[in-house]
């Protein structure tokens, strides 16, 4: 989660972040209580460092449309879906290679209608819902955000004949979402004091798993070298050890709650975009 030049924090309120504003010829300073003091760079300097502000984005369920040739309403068909790496139901998979789900069609004049008729309500449609008329529409269900349809096979049940699939199109691209509290807690592991506060430097907020967060990443500027608690570490990078030291850049990420700390998003964005000094 961190190394000697990298530190993260979760911020759920505006109170812990303050600013001494930029004035004529003097850069402003943003203080995050218990985390550090950071100089607001000028715009050109900020652009050179390449920080980033990433707002949250909602998770999306994948939707696919398949065109199957040679459908016969008098026959039934097995539909085999290979589904890859659905994080939230990973317990049903062997490793990360994916799993295969098999369904069977019921009665219907078109393939989509027949597939929907074969589903058991509340059981196999908890994973995907089949719809459509002539074509087959596959829609993943809640809890499977980000699940990807890797391949599909349609087999006529009685003869085990593999049916031609003319095309499969992606109507909605699946996504786990960006900046979601449940993902930050799961993957970045920010929700415990052991991770949030490894050096006793603060960061008292935990992740709201129901919340959404803007991720703000920036690098410290030269003026920050004397900030309390952030003495550079020599092992981050050196020139000739017998003459001078060249410290590697120290990077910071703040996960800022978009609902309860909107002002902080605006404030910390200055560390990424910079701010022109008054003349």
Backbone as CSV, one residue per row, in Angstrom:
resi,resn,N_x,N_y,N_z,CA_x,CA_y,CA_z,C_x,C_y,C_z
1,UNK,0.807,-1.204,0.000,0.000,0.000,0.000,0.842,1.256,0.000
2,UNK,2.041,1.194,0.586,2.884,2.378,0.612,4.334,1.927,0.583
3,UNK,5.211,2.861,0.219,6.637,2.632,0.403,7.208,3.912,0.977
4,UNK,8.509,4.019,1.015,9.103,5.155,1.701,8.905,6.478,0.965
5,UNK,8.411,6.417,-0.276,8.148,7.654,-0.988,6.707,7.764,-1.436
6,UNK,5.806,7.031,-0.794,4.428,6.977,-1.258,3.509,6.834,-0.056
7,UNK,2.445,7.631,-0.031,1.554,7.626,1.131,0.136,7.928,0.683
8,UNK,-0.831,7.279,1.306,-2.232,7.457,0.959,-3.043,7.857,2.185
9,UNK,-4.173,8.507,1.924,-5.066,8.884,3.007,-6.497,8.883,2.487
10,UNK,-7.426,8.616,3.378,-8.851,8.706,3.089,-9.399,9.920,3.828
11,UNK,-10.136,10.762,3.109,-10.679,11.985,3.704,-12.191,11.988,3.514
12,UNK,-12.917,12.030,4.623,-14.377,12.024,4.576,-15.002,13.356,4.986
13,UNK,-14.175,14.349,5.346,-14.712,15.641,5.757,-13.764,16.763,5.420
14,UNK,-14.313,17.971,5.323,-13.507,19.126,4.931,-12.684,19.716,6.072
15,UNK,-13.015,19.389,7.321,-12.413,20.090,8.453,-10.912,19.850,8.575
16,UNK,-10.421,18.695,8.146,-9.015,18.389,8.371,-8.092,18.973,7.305
17,UNK,-8.641,19.676,6.326,-7.828,20.250,5.258,-7.993,21.772,5.260
18,UNK,-6.869,22.486,5.369,-6.897,23.953,5.394,-5.897,24.503,4.399
19,UNK,-6.055,25.781,4.078,-5.189,26.409,3.090,-4.741,27.788,3.564
20,UNK,-3.449,28.052,3.376,-2.941,29.412,3.427,-2.797,29.821,1.974
21,UNK,-3.608,30.752,1.521,-3.742,31.045,0.104,-2.510,31.638,-0.547
22,UNK,-2.447,31.488,-1.874,-1.384,32.083,-2.676,-1.525,33.606,-2.681
23,UNK,-0.419,34.288,-2.489,-0.406,35.750,-2.556,0.646,36.185,-3.569
24,UNK,0.833,37.477,-3.673,1.789,38.005,-4.635,3.194,37.468,-4.370
25,UNK,3.695,36.638,-5.314,5.048,36.110,-5.209,5.231,35.018,-4.183
26,UNK,4.175,34.597,-3.510,4.290,33.578,-2.460,3.298,32.454,-2.750
27,UNK,3.817,31.239,-2.807,2.947,30.090,-3.053,2.098,29.792,-1.831
28,UNK,0.886,29.316,-2.063,0.032,28.887,-0.971,0.456,27.526,-0.425
29,UNK,-0.082,27.178,0.727,0.231,25.903,1.377,-1.075,25.249,1.819
30,UNK,-1.215,23.978,1.496,-2.369,23.195,1.943,-1.899,22.239,3.029
31,UNK,-2.597,22.240,4.141,-2.261,21.372,5.260,-3.355,20.329,5.440
32,UNK,-2.957,19.079,5.460,-3.871,17.978,5.774,-3.497,17.506,7.173
33,UNK,-4.389,17.702,8.099,-4.078,17.440,9.506,-3.562,16.021,9.695
34,UNK,-2.411,15.913,10.342,-1.817,14.620,10.627,-1.185,13.937,9.441
35,UNK,-1.169,14.595,8.278,-0.665,13.947,7.064,0.495,14.704,6.445
36,UNK,0.421,16.042,6.431,1.527,16.811,5.882,1.104,18.184,5.397
37,UNK,2.112,19.002,5.086,1.908,20.318,4.500,2.457,20.294,3.076
38,UNK,1.683,20.857,2.127,2.045,20.728,0.725,1.941,22.086,0.032
39,UNK,3.022,22.472,-0.640,3.066,23.746,-1.338,2.269,23.658,-2.632
40,UNK,1.450,24.665,-2.882,0.706,24.718,-4.146,1.672,25.164,-5.236
41,UNK,1.939,24.327,-6.228,2.911,24.700,-7.258,2.314,25.695,-8.249
42,UNK,3.186,26.353,-8.983,2.701,27.152,-10.098,2.254,26.204,-11.208
43,UNK,1.465,26.715,-12.130,0.792,25.861,-13.106,1.781,25.072,-13.956
44,UNK,2.833,25.715,-14.413,3.808,25.022,-15.255,4.508,23.904,-14.492
45,UNK,4.840,24.163,-13.227,5.506,23.137,-12.417,4.578,21.952,-12.175
46,UNK,3.289,22.237,-11.944,2.325,21.159,-11.720,2.191,20.290,-12.956
47,UNK,2.146,20.912,-14.143,2.012,20.161,-15.387,3.212,19.249,-15.616
48,UNK,4.390,19.708,-15.220,5.602,18.916,-15.413,5.609,17.669,-14.538
49,UNK,4.970,17.742,-13.376,4.962,16.594,-12.469,3.915,15.557,-12.858
50,UNK,2.830,15.981,-13.491,1.861,15.014,-13.995,1.010,14.351,-12.938
51,UNK,0.460,15.113,-11.998,-0.508,14.542,-11.078,-1.813,14.237,-11.791
52,UNK,-2.781,13.692,-11.039,-4.021,13.279,-11.691,-5.184,13.344,-10.720
53,UNK,-6.328,13.791,-11.229,-7.573,13.778,-10.477,-8.532,12.842,-11.201
54,UNK,-9.008,11.816,-10.487,-9.905,10.828,-11.092,-11.192,10.778,-10.298
55,UNK,-12.264,11.277,-10.896,-13.570,11.237,-10.237,-14.125,9.823,-10.283
56,UNK,-15.086,9.549,-9.424,-15.683,8.224,-9.384,-16.551,7.978,-10.613
57,UNK,-16.771,6.727,-10.910,-17.679,6.325,-11.984,-18.441,5.096,-11.518
58,UNK,-19.704,5.042,-11.849,-20.549,3.938,-11.392,-20.138,2.624,-12.036
59,UNK,-20.403,1.546,-11.318,-20.193,0.218,-11.885,-21.207,-0.022,-13.000
60,UNK,-20.859,-0.904,-13.921,-21.754,-1.194,-15.048,-21.845,-2.694,-15.278
61,UNK,-23.067,-3.167,-15.470,-23.306,-4.566,-15.803,-23.156,-4.770,-17.303
62,UNK,-22.455,-5.831,-17.693,-22.261,-6.107,-19.102,-23.540,-6.567,-19.781
63,UNK,-23.752,-6.079,-21.001,-24.882,-6.506,-21.828,-24.350,-6.878,-23.206
64,UNK,-24.724,-8.057,-23.693,-24.223,-8.572,-24.963,-25.394,-9.041,-25.824
65,UNK,-25.266,-8.904,-27.139,-26.261,-9.425,-28.072,-25.588,-10.416,-29.019
66,UNK,-26.159,-11.627,-29.097,-25.614,-12.679,-29.963,-26.625,-13.032,-31.043
67,UNK,-26.131,-13.232,-32.251,-26.953,-13.665,-33.376,-26.600,-15.119,-33.666
68,UNK,-27.583,-16.021,-33.504,-27.366,-17.467,-33.683,-28.091,-17.910,-34.941
69,UNK,-27.384,-18.624,-35.814,-27.969,-19.077,-37.076,-28.579,-20.473,-36.905
70,UNK,-29.631,-20.741,-37.689,-30.185,-22.089,-37.776,-31.105,-22.494,-36.648
71,UNK,-31.692,-21.540,-35.922,-32.579,-21.875,-34.802,-33.832,-22.592,-35.302
72,UNK,-34.219,-23.651,-34.583,-35.431,-24.417,-34.875,-36.286,-24.410,-33.616
73,UNK,-37.472,-23.835,-33.699,-38.340,-23.693,-32.529,-38.768,-25.026,-31.949
74,UNK,-38.640,-26.100,-32.706,-39.052,-27.420,-32.226,-37.965,-28.101,-31.397
75,UNK,-36.792,-27.505,-31.323,-35.667,-28.121,-30.619,-35.273,-27.290,-29.405
76,UNK,-34.493,-27.891,-28.516,-33.911,-27.148,-27.396,-32.404,-27.054,-27.593
77,UNK,-31.833,-26.050,-26.942,-30.417,-25.772,-27.123,-29.762,-25.491,-25.777
78,UNK,-28.537,-25.954,-25.639,-27.731,-25.617,-24.470,-26.928,-24.357,-24.785
79,UNK,-26.927,-23.427,-23.855,-26.177,-22.175,-24.005,-25.054,-22.187,-22.973
80,UNK,-23.829,-22.193,-23.439,-22.677,-22.212,-22.540,-21.977,-20.858,-22.590
81,UNK,-21.929,-20.209,-21.447,-21.266,-18.914,-21.339,-19.987,-19.091,-20.532
82,UNK,-18.865,-18.660,-21.086,-17.636,-18.617,-20.302,-17.488,-17.206,-19.756
83,UNK,-17.499,-17.090,-18.447,-17.497,-15.792,-17.772,-16.186,-15.644,-17.027
84,UNK,-15.574,-14.481,-17.146,-14.233,-14.286,-16.597,-14.228,-13.324,-15.426
85,UNK,-13.662,-13.768,-14.322,-13.183,-12.932,-13.221,-14.189,-11.924,-12.711
86,UNK,-15.315,-12.409,-12.184,-16.242,-11.525,-11.493,-15.800,-11.439,-10.042
87,UNK,-15.241,-10.313,-9.653,-14.589,-10.159,-8.360,-15.503,-10.508,-7.186
88,UNK,-16.744,-10.025,-7.243,-17.611,-10.144,-6.080,-18.144,-11.546,-5.854
89,UNK,-17.998,-12.430,-6.835,-18.411,-13.817,-6.633,-17.236,-14.735,-6.918
90,UNK,-16.038,-14.287,-6.589,-14.828,-15.013,-6.959,-14.758,-16.389,-6.322
91,UNK,-15.554,-16.619,-5.277,-15.529,-17.924,-4.629,-15.994,-19.059,-5.512
92,UNK,-16.743,-18.755,-6.575,-17.233,-19.842,-7.414,-16.257,-20.197,-8.522
93,UNK,-15.146,-19.472,-8.594,-14.189,-19.721,-9.659,-12.998,-20.524,-9.168
94,UNK,-12.366,-21.196,-10.105,-11.084,-21.833,-9.819,-10.017,-20.902,-10.374
95,UNK,-9.340,-20.212,-9.484,-8.356,-19.236,-9.923,-9.044,-18.051,-10.573
96,UNK,-8.371,-17.474,-11.560,-8.898,-16.284,-12.233,-9.167,-16.550,-13.713
97,UNK,-9.197,-17.822,-14.096,-9.364,-18.139,-15.505,-10.816,-18.086,-15.949
98,UNK,-11.736,-17.983,-15.021,-13.143,-17.906,-15.377,-13.872,-19.205,-15.117
99,UNK,-15.156,-19.199,-15.427,-15.981,-20.368,-15.196,-16.994,-20.464,-16.324
100,UNK,-17.601,-21.636,-16.496,-18.583,-21.835,-17.552,-19.947,-22.099,-16.939
101,UNK,-20.926,-21.320,-17.365,-22.308,-21.501,-16.929,-23.104,-22.067,-18.095
102,UNK,-23.935,-23.094,-17.818,-24.723,-23.729,-18.869,-26.210,-23.568,-18.592
103,UNK,-26.953,-23.154,-19.604,-28.402,-22.976,-19.533,-29.043,-23.749,-20.689
104,UNK,-30.360,-23.964,-20.607,-31.065,-24.623,-21.703,-32.286,-23.807,-22.089
105,UNK,-32.547,-23.759,-23.381,-33.688,-22.985,-23.853,-34.999,-23.703,-23.559
106,UNK,-36.066,-22.926,-23.577,-37.416,-23.471,-23.499,-38.097,-23.292,-24.841
107,UNK,-39.413,-23.107,-24.809,-40.171,-22.934,-26.048,-40.211,-21.464,-26.430
108,UNK,-40.119,-21.204,-27.737,-40.205,-19.835,-28.211,-40.003,-19.762,-29.698
109,UNK,-40.566,-18.741,-30.313,-40.486,-18.616,-31.763,-39.121,-18.132,-32.224
110,UNK,-38.392,-17.428,-31.366,-37.055,-16.948,-31.695,-36.081,-17.379,-30.616
111,UNK,-34.792,-17.296,-30.916,-33.809,-17.807,-29.963,-33.845,-17.035,-28.646
112,UNK,-33.942,-15.711,-28.718,-34.000,-14.918,-27.495,-35.200,-15.265,-26.642
113,UNK,-36.353,-15.430,-27.271,-37.576,-15.786,-26.552,-37.449,-17.168,-25.914
114,UNK,-36.890,-18.109,-26.654,-36.735,-19.466,-26.139,-35.758,-19.523,-24.973
115,UNK,-34.674,-18.747,-25.067,-33.694,-18.723,-23.975,-34.320,-18.169,-22.707
116,UNK,-35.087,-17.090,-22.833,-35.743,-16.497,-21.665,-36.740,-17.475,-21.050
117,UNK,-37.442,-18.225,-21.886,-38.440,-19.182,-21.390,-37.798,-20.331,-20.626
118,UNK,-36.541,-20.625,-20.911,-35.875,-21.736,-20.240,-35.273,-21.385,-18.896
119,UNK,-35.265,-20.120,-18.555,-34.645,-19.730,-17.294,-35.578,-19.998,-16.113
120,UNK,-34.979,-20.350,-14.997,-35.724,-20.564,-13.757,-35.690,-19.266,-12.967
121,UNK,-36.836,-18.642,-12.828,-36.906,-17.331,-12.177,-36.365,-17.409,-10.760
122,UNK,-35.493,-16.469,-10.415,-34.938,-16.415,-9.072,-33.830,-17.408,-8.827
123,UNK,-33.492,-18.209,-9.817,-32.397,-19.162,-9.641,-31.302,-18.870,-10.652
124,UNK,-31.434,-19.382,-11.890,-30.338,-19.116,-12.825,-30.373,-17.711,-13.407
125,UNK,-31.523,-17.000,-13.265,-31.513,-15.610,-13.728,-30.954,-14.659,-12.676
126,UNK,-30.458,-15.210,-11.573,-29.725,-14.391,-10.616,-28.338,-14.049,-11.152
127,UNK,-27.886,-14.828,-12.140,-26.586,-14.594,-12.754,-26.722,-13.734,-14.000
128,UNK,-27.505,-14.202,-14.949,-27.755,-13.438,-16.166,-29.239,-13.530,-16.493
129,UNK,-29.730,-12.555,-17.217,-31.101,-12.596,-17.726,-31.026,-12.643,-19.247
130,UNK,-31.706,-13.642,-19.841,-31.805,-13.745,-21.288,-33.056,-13.007,-21.752
131,UNK,-32.912,-12.268,-22.829,-34.052,-11.564,-23.410,-33.827,-11.467,-24.903
132,UNK,-34.656,-10.655,-25.563,-34.593,-10.529,-27.004,-35.673,-11.371,-27.658
133,UNK,-35.746,-11.304,-28.954,-36.709,-12.105,-29.720,-35.935,-13.056,-30.622
134,UNK,-35.637,-12.625,-31.840,-34.839,-13.468,-32.740,-33.415,-13.627,-32.226
135,UNK,-32.803,-12.520,-31.809,-31.439,-12.552,-31.278,-31.461,-12.763,-29.771
136,UNK,-30.330,-13.150,-29.228,-30.198,-13.407,-27.790,-29.494,-12.237,-27.118
137,UNK,-30.139,-11.631,-26.132,-29.532,-10.564,-25.342,-29.184,-11.139,-23.970
138,UNK,-27.922,-11.008,-23.575,-27.416,-11.517,-22.300,-27.099,-10.328,-21.408
139,UNK,-27.772,-10.233,-20.266,-27.549,-9.123,-19.339,-27.135,-9.672,-17.987
140,UNK,-25.919,-9.340,-17.543,-25.470,-9.763,-16.220,-26.279,-9.045,-15.143
141,UNK,-26.368,-9.669,-13.980,-27.228,-9.169,-12.917,-26.439,-8.550,-11.768
142,UNK,-27.144,-7.868,-10.877,-26.529,-7.137,-9.765,-25.573,-8.037,-8.986
143,UNK,-24.412,-7.482,-8.667,-23.369,-8.239,-7.989,-22.324,-8.773,-8.946
144,UNK,-22.610,-8.721,-10.248,-21.665,-9.206,-11.246,-21.108,-8.066,-12.101
145,UNK,-21.114,-6.847,-11.530,-20.526,-5.720,-12.245,-19.069,-6.047,-12.589
146,UNK,-18.705,-5.827,-13.806,-17.340,-6.128,-14.222,-17.159,-7.521,-14.770
147,UNK,-18.123,-8.410,-14.577,-18.006,-9.747,-15.148,-18.006,-9.638,-16.671
148,UNK,-17.096,-10.362,-17.299,-16.913,-10.276,-18.740,-17.310,-11.583,-19.406
149,UNK,-18.107,-11.490,-20.460,-18.430,-12.665,-21.258,-17.263,-12.939,-22.190
150,UNK,-16.530,-13.992,-21.884,-15.322,-14.284,-22.652,-15.641,-15.050,-23.932
151,UNK,-16.619,-15.966,-23.871,-17.009,-16.708,-25.068,-18.389,-17.322,-24.854
152,UNK,-19.017,-17.723,-25.967,-20.339,-18.343,-25.925,-20.353,-19.522,-26.884
153,UNK,-21.054,-20.586,-26.471,-21.241,-21.740,-27.336,-22.700,-22.167,-27.245
154,UNK,-23.315,-22.447,-28.385,-24.705,-22.895,-28.443,-24.722,-24.288,-29.069
155,UNK,-25.316,-25.261,-28.367,-25.305,-26.655,-28.808,-26.736,-27.175,-28.850
156,UNK,-27.128,-27.761,-29.973,-28.443,-28.392,-30.063,-28.449,-29.618,-29.151
157,UNK,-29.424,-29.691,-28.246,-29.364,-30.636,-27.125,-29.333,-32.094,-27.558
158,UNK,-30.219,-32.496,-28.418,-30.361,-33.921,-28.713,-29.212,-34.477,-29.553
159,UNK,-28.734,-33.694,-30.489,-27.665,-34.182,-31.373,-26.285,-33.687,-30.970
160,UNK,-26.225,-32.745,-30.036,-24.978,-32.115,-29.606,-24.258,-31.418,-30.765
161,UNK,-25.064,-30.886,-31.676,-24.515,-30.134,-32.813,-24.227,-28.709,-32.378
162,UNK,-23.018,-28.255,-32.648,-22.651,-26.881,-32.322,-23.255,-25.943,-33.367
163,UNK,-24.011,-24.956,-32.905,-24.692,-24.022,-33.795,-23.780,-22.849,-34.149
164,UNK,-23.887,-22.357,-35.381,-23.076,-21.192,-35.766,-23.546,-19.931,-35.031
165,UNK,-22.594,-19.165,-34.520,-22.882,-17.850,-33.937,-22.365,-16.812,-34.920
166,UNK,-23.290,-16.052,-35.484,-22.919,-15.090,-36.518,-22.117,-13.926,-35.941
167,UNK,-22.547,-13.416,-34.773,-21.848,-12.288,-34.168,-22.223,-12.173,-32.699
168,UNK,-21.335,-11.565,-31.928,-21.613,-11.173,-30.540,-21.148,-9.724,-30.397
169,UNK,-22.060,-8.864,-30.034,-21.710,-7.454,-29.854,-21.847,-7.071,-28.379
170,UNK,-21.047,-6.092,-27.973,-21.095,-5.588,-26.605,-21.977,-4.340,-26.592
171,UNK,-23.130,-4.449,-25.970,-24.035,-3.303,-25.886,-23.658,-2.370,-24.730
172,UNK,-23.262,-2.954,-23.592,-22.779,-2.177,-22.443,-21.495,-2.822,-21.950
173,UNK,-20.422,-2.047,-21.916,-19.128,-2.572,-21.466,-19.165,-2.745,-19.945
174,UNK,-18.836,-3.929,-19.440,-18.855,-4.127,-17.985,-17.765,-3.337,-17.296
175,UNK,-18.028,-2.936,-16.053,-17.033,-2.174,-15.295,-17.255,-2.385,-13.807
176,UNK,-16.164,-2.552,-13.057,-16.262,-2.632,-11.602,-16.553,-1.269,-10.986
177,UNK,-16.382,-0.208,-11.771,-16.553,1.139,-11.257,-15.219,1.729,-10.831
178,UNK,-15.210,3.030,-10.619,-14.004,3.764,-10.228,-14.312,4.567,-8.971
179,UNK,-13.427,4.520,-8.007,-13.582,5.327,-6.810,-14.717,4.892,-5.906
180,UNK,-15.135,3.651,-5.989,-16.203,3.145,-5.131,-15.605,2.687,-3.806
181,UNK,-16.275,3.049,-2.717,-15.745,2.711,-1.403,-15.468,1.239,-1.235
182,UNK,-16.366,0.392,-1.719,-16.179,-1.056,-1.529,-14.944,-1.561,-2.260
183,UNK,-14.597,-0.936,-3.389,-13.420,-1.362,-4.129,-12.152,-0.825,-3.478
184,UNK,-12.199,0.413,-2.993,-11.036,0.972,-2.315,-10.699,0.138,-1.079
185,UNK,-11.699,-0.217,-0.316,-11.443,-1.009,0.883,-10.893,-2.375,0.534
186,UNK,-11.451,-2.982,-0.481,-11.048,-4.339,-0.848,-9.665,-4.406,-1.443
187,UNK,-9.342,-3.453,-2.345,-8.115,-3.571,-3.106,-6.972,-2.748,-2.541
188,UNK,-7.257,-1.544,-2.093,-6.201,-0.705,-1.562,-6.014,-0.943,-0.074
189,UNK,-7.030,-1.525,0.571,-6.942,-1.911,1.973,-6.653,-0.709,2.865
190,UNK,-7.421,0.363,2.682,-7.195,1.571,3.471,-8.012,1.617,4.754
191,UNK,-8.810,0.606,5.022,-9.855,0.771,6.024,-9.434,0.442,7.450
192,UNK,-8.195,0.064,7.666,-7.770,-0.239,9.024,-6.701,0.749,9.472
193,UNK,-6.614,0.962,10.777,-5.619,1.901,11.290,-4.200,1.426,11.018
194,UNK,-3.995,0.126,10.926,-2.658,-0.383,10.647,-2.172,0.086,9.280
195,UNK,-3.097,0.219,8.345,-2.726,0.656,7.000,-2.793,2.164,6.840
196,UNK,-3.788,2.767,7.475,-3.942,4.212,7.330,-2.877,4.982,8.085
197,UNK,-2.353,4.395,9.145,-1.489,5.151,10.047,-0.217,4.374,10.375
198,UNK,0.510,3.854,9.369,1.633,2.978,9.674,2.771,3.654,10.403
199,UNK,2.936,4.977,10.213,4.036,5.690,10.863,3.541,6.660,11.916
200,UNK,2.294,6.524,12.339,1.758,7.438,13.339,1.603,8.843,12.822
201,UNK,1.324,8.976,11.515,1.266,10.305,10.909,-0.155,10.797,10.707
202,UNK,-1.125,10.104,11.247,-2.506,10.577,11.125,-3.283,9.746,10.142
203,UNK,-4.273,10.358,9.499,-5.114,9.616,8.571,-6.142,8.809,9.324
204,UNK,-7.003,9.477,10.084,-7.901,8.779,10.989,-9.185,8.289,10.321
205,UNK,-9.460,8.707,9.097,-10.716,8.330,8.458,-10.647,6.923,7.889
206,UNK,-11.747,6.214,7.970,-11.863,4.906,7.340,-12.696,5.040,6.073
207,UNK,-12.703,3.991,5.275,-13.429,4.013,4.011,-14.912,3.780,4.261
208,UNK,-15.739,4.638,3.688,-17.181,4.411,3.678,-17.475,3.510,2.481
209,UNK,-17.770,2.242,2.734,-17.918,1.294,1.626,-19.134,1.612,0.763
210,UNK,-20.038,2.450,1.274,-21.207,2.848,0.482,-20.957,4.140,-0.289
211,UNK,-19.808,4.780,-0.047,-19.539,6.088,-0.627,-18.805,6.021,-1.950
212,UNK,-18.655,7.195,-2.567,-17.842,7.333,-3.775,-16.749,8.354,-3.507
213,UNK,-15.594,8.127,-4.108,-14.408,8.931,-3.812,-13.744,9.418,-5.091
214,UNK,-13.256,10.654,-5.026,-12.353,11.161,-6.063,-10.928,10.860,-5.626
215,UNK,-10.148,10.288,-6.527,-8.746,9.974,-6.241,-7.880,11.119,-6.757
216,UNK,-7.083,11.700,-5.871,-6.207,12.814,-6.236,-4.771,12.408,-5.938
217,UNK,-3.937,12.405,-6.975,-2.534,12.023,-6.822,-1.659,13.218,-7.162
218,UNK,-0.670,13.497,-6.313,0.265,14.583,-6.594,1.640,14.216,-6.058
219,UNK,2.641,14.953,-6.505,4.004,14.800,-6.003,4.381,16.019,-5.186
220,UNK,5.187,15.804,-4.176,5.674,16.912,-3.366,6.618,17.778,-4.196
221,UNK,6.627,19.063,-3.930,7.558,19.974,-4.588,8.748,20.200,-3.666
222,UNK,9.757,20.899,-4.189,11.000,21.068,-3.434,10.758,21.734,-2.096
223,UNK,9.824,22.704,-2.047,9.578,23.428,-0.808,9.037,22.529,0.300
224,UNK,8.507,21.369,-0.078,7.927,20.476,0.915,8.973,19.649,1.659
225,UNK,10.228,19.737,1.236,11.250,18.910,1.864,11.404,19.198,3.348
226,UNK,11.074,20.414,3.757,11.215,20.768,5.166,9.904,20.631,5.943
227,UNK,8.861,20.105,5.287,7.584,19.956,5.976,7.704,18.931,7.093
228,UNK,7.048,19.163,8.202,7.145,18.227,9.325,6.714,16.815,8.930
229,UNK,7.555,15.858,9.287,7.182,14.469,9.074,7.525,13.911,7.716
230,UNK,8.052,14.740,6.807,8.329,14.231,5.469,9.776,14.472,5.061
231,UNK,10.697,14.137,5.944,12.113,14.188,5.595,12.375,13.186,4.469
232,UNK,13.060,13.609,3.374,13.324,12.676,2.269,14.131,11.471,2.730
233,UNK,13.901,10.340,2.059,14.631,9.115,2.378,15.717,8.885,1.333
234,UNK,16.920,8.696,1.783,18.041,8.587,0.861,17.902,7.398,-0.086
235,UNK,17.283,6.305,0.375,17.223,5.100,-0.446,16.250,5.222,-1.616
236,UNK,15.538,6.346,-1.742,14.639,6.521,-2.872,15.390,6.824,-4.161
237,UNK,16.648,7.153,-4.067,17.412,7.453,-5.272,18.612,8.299,-4.906
238,UNK,19.778,7.971,-5.438,20.983,8.702,-5.090,21.793,9.016,-6.341
239,UNK,22.527,10.100,-6.276,23.549,10.352,-7.287,24.841,9.718,-6.754
240,UNK,25.952,10.381,-6.918,27.202,9.877,-6.366,27.125,9.988,-4.843
241,UNK,27.148,8.872,-4.163,26.954,8.882,-2.714,28.070,9.611,-1.986
242,UNK,29.185,9.811,-2.660,30.291,10.505,-2.011,30.191,12.024,-2.154
243,UNK,29.249,12.476,-2.977,29.163,13.918,-3.192,27.788,14.466,-2.831
244,UNK,26.766,14.028,-3.524,25.456,14.638,-3.316,24.358,13.591,-3.445
245,UNK,23.241,13.887,-2.854,22.099,12.976,-2.903,21.015,13.558,-3.801
246,UNK,20.399,12.699,-4.601,19.252,13.094,-5.417,18.056,12.253,-4.980
247,UNK,17.122,12.865,-4.327,15.997,12.129,-3.784,14.926,11.907,-4.846
248,UNK,14.358,10.721,-4.838,13.244,10.435,-5.732,12.001,11.201,-5.309
249,UNK,11.076,11.414,-6.233,9.858,12.154,-5.891,8.990,11.371,-4.920
250,UNK,8.373,12.096,-4.005,7.446,11.470,-3.057,6.028,11.720,-3.524
251,UNK,5.285,10.667,-3.695,3.940,10.762,-4.234,2.905,10.557,-3.139
252,UNK,1.768,11.212,-3.326,0.689,11.148,-2.353,-0.630,10.913,-3.091
253,UNK,-1.497,10.138,-2.469,-2.842,9.939,-3.001,-3.838,10.202,-1.885
254,UNK,-4.829,11.010,-2.178,-5.940,11.234,-1.256,-7.210,10.705,-1.912
255,UNK,-7.919,9.848,-1.190,-9.239,9.403,-1.607,-10.237,10.282,-0.860
256,UNK,-10.928,11.153,-1.595,-11.756,12.185,-0.972,-13.230,11.874,-1.228
257,UNK,-13.997,11.772,-0.150,-15.419,11.468,-0.236,-16.142,12.574,-0.996
258,UNK,-16.785,12.232,-2.086,-17.394,13.235,-2.945,-18.638,13.867,-2.329
259,UNK,-19.291,13.148,-1.421,-20.508,13.688,-0.813,-20.206,14.561,0.393
260,UNK,-19.289,14.127,1.245,-19.059,14.823,2.508,-17.827,15.718,2.511
261,UNK,-17.035,15.689,1.452,-15.814,16.509,1.416,-15.613,17.112,0.032
262,UNK,-16.688,17.643,-0.538,-16.606,18.206,-1.888,-15.642,19.381,-1.955
263,UNK,-15.601,20.214,-0.902,-14.695,21.360,-0.906,-13.239,20.914,-0.918
264,UNK,-12.957,19.789,-0.285,-11.591,19.271,-0.260,-11.159,18.803,-1.641
265,UNK,-12.083,18.239,-2.414,-11.754,17.859,-3.794,-11.256,19.076,-4.554
266,UNK,-11.986,20.186,-4.433,-11.592,21.421,-5.119,-10.246,21.930,-4.628
267,UNK,-10.052,21.864,-3.316,-8.823,22.387,-2.728,-7.608,21.560,-3.143
268,UNK,-7.690,20.248,-3.021,-6.534,19.404,-3.336,-6.253,19.348,-4.827
269,UNK,-7.246,19.664,-5.635,-7.012,19.719,-7.076,-5.951,20.766,-7.420
270,UNK,-5.789,21.787,-6.578,-4.740,22.794,-6.790,-3.345,22.169,-6.754
271,UNK,-3.173,21.089,-5.993,-1.875,20.434,-5.916,-1.547,19.704,-7.218
272,UNK,-2.583,19.414,-8.003,-2.398,18.753,-9.297,-2.315,19.772,-10.424
273,UNK,-3.221,20.749,-10.422,-3.295,21.714,-11.518,-2.410,22.933,-11.312
274,UNK,-2.026,23.221,-10.049,-1.244,24.402,-9.758,-2.111,25.649,-9.670
275,UNK,-1.484,26.742,-9.300,-2.207,28.007,-9.140,-1.251,29.145,-9.469
276,UNK,-1.715,30.062,-10.303,-0.875,31.202,-10.679,-0.705,32.165,-9.512
277,UNK,0.504,32.625,-9.300,0.744,33.610,-8.267,0.355,35.004,-8.744
278,UNK,-0.166,35.789,-7.833,-0.508,37.169,-8.182,0.770,37.978,-8.405
279,UNK,0.677,38.958,-9.264,1.863,39.799,-9.545,1.760,41.101,-8.787
